[in-house]
Each structure stands twice: as structure tokens, then as C-alpha cells.
């Protein structure tokens, strides 16, 4: 999960929006449920997508989260943001499909196939939690400082830029890998 920087960028963007431990647990759980559904079911059923295309959509989720955090819906689109919990769940489904596509590139054999998929999923989720601990710690500690507003703004602009760059990178990979 640590090398899944795009997943962690998205989750960091979600954490910026939240105000308490209960909210963090609720939203990370929604992401995890969505993530687990597609990771397990798509892998088990052998449903695949081009990894560059699915990673391009994941990059757009990073862009989306930064855009939403910066008030882009209200400022540019003159409308309120979609329900965040629902969007986190939907993006969890997409992120899980991305990992499923990667997992299917490995030879898992046929013996205890479902158990291997579930074990991988549990490992990913534990890795995600371990990677999020320092992110949550930094963000929640910084929220009480005077510099938080500038940090929040800069970090979310970074999410937008990172999302755009990751999208371009994945589309380049898609166009030139075929």
C-alpha cells in the first residue's frame, strides 16, 4: 500500500475534510468496504481492465478530492459537492478494481484461490491503515496551528496537480503501451 501513492493521496485528501476520529473511521470504512468489494469480486471473477486506464481514473479521484477540498464545486460550478461518503465509497470501488487488475497479473494458482485474494485484501487494508497513521497524525496536529489554512490550501493544490500529472502519465502509458 505504501507504493500505492495514488490511493494514499486520495485518502489524505479525504482526511483533510474530516474533523474527528469518528469521521475518519467512518469514511475510511466506506472506502475500505468499496475497495474490498471490487478487489475480491473482480479478482475472483477474473474481471480486468487495462491498468493504465483504471489508474488514470484513480488519478482523477485524487484531482477530484483536491478540487472538492478547495471549494471547486461551489466556486467554479456554482453547486454543492456530491455526498462525500457516497463519493468515497464509489472511489473505493474504483481503487479496489485497480488493485484487482494488478493482482490478476500474478499467478495465484487455483488452490485456495479465494483465501489468497482475501488474504491479499487484508494485507492491503492493514498496510493502508499503517500508512494513514502518520498522515492523520500530521493533519490533526496541524489543524490547531495558525499555518494550517496555508498548509491545507497548498496540500490540496498539490492533490489537484498530482492528479493531473498522474492522469497524463497513465494516459501516456496507455497510448504508447498498445
KASULPE-V577641 format. One record per residue. RES is the residue in one small letter. BURIAL is b if it has 9 or more other C-alpha atoms within 8 Angstrom, else e. Layout:
BEGIN
RES_BURIAL / RES_BURIAL
END
This chain:
BEGIN
x_b / x_e / x_e / x_e / x_e / x_b / x_b / x_b / x_b / x_b / x_b / x_b / x_b / x_b / x_b / x_b / x_e / x_e / x_e / x_e / x_e / x_e / x_b / x_b / x_e / x_e / x_b / x_b / x_e / x_b / x_b / x_b / x_b / x_b / x_b / x_b / x_b / x_b / x_b / x_b / x_e / x_b / x_b / x_b / x_e / x_e / x_e / x_b / x_e / x_e / x_b / x_b / x_b / x_b / x_b / x_b / x_b / x_b / x_b / x_b / x_b / x_b / x_b / x_b / x_b / x_b / x_b / x_b / x_b / x_b / x_e / x_b / x_b / x_b / x_e / x_e / x_e / x_e / x_e / x_e / x_e / x_e / x_e / x_e / x_e / x_e / x_b / x_b / x_b / x_b / x_b / x_b / x_b / x_b / x_b / x_b / x_b / x_b / x_b / x_b / x_b / x_b / x_e / x_b / x_e / x_e / x_e / x_e / x_e / x_e / x_e / x_e / x_b / x_e / x_e / x_b / x_b / x_b / x_e / x_e / x_b / x_e / x_e / x_b / x_b / x_e / x_b / x_b / x_e / x_e / x_b / x_b / x_e / x_e / x_b / x_b / x_e / x_e / x_b / x_e / x_e / x_b / x_e / x_e / x_e / x_e / x_e / x_b / x_e / x_e / x_e / x_b / x_b / x_e / x_e / x_b / x_b / x_b / x_b / x_b / x_b / x_b / x_b / x_b / x_e / x_b / x_b / x_b / x_e / x_b / x_b / x_e / x_b / x_b / x_e / x_e / x_e / x_e
END
